[in-house]
Amino acid sequence: MAMSRLCSAVLAAMVLTVLAAGPANATIPRVRGSWLFGPAPVWTDGTANPSFRPLSEPMESKSLLSVRVSTEMSEDSGNCKMRPALRYSNDGVTWDAPKEIVSTYRTTEGTDWGTVYIDITQLAGTASRAYVQFGVEVANEAGSAINICNATIRVEPKEPVR
């Protein structure tokens, strides 16, 4: 009897925790071997032109060949669109122009789950360098006001075959 009440209390606490969190507070779970960046606020420049917002620290890229990226948008002010991107650097200070990893933008709150590994050494016009930094490109879907949302990305590197 006491065990039954304890189980009921634990179950009730779990349900209340899930309900209190709600979808707006949900985040992409980290999986073994992945990197999770965010949630972090990102903002547009008030135009439809993409602006790169870094989410990761600069990291060495010599053994990084391909990645699978999942992206989540939350707390959208109403007009953001975003997609995962990266940029390269020879020194970790001066950066090349960012390149989108996935060309499709997310335009509503929710998650885009990465399903394939993308060879980041072959992104159009991108020369692999000593350092890489992951982030998102954000832009206005419409209008000219600056917009803000929270971005979370999960990067799953594919290890080279040894």
Disulfide bonds with the S-S distance in Angstrom:
none
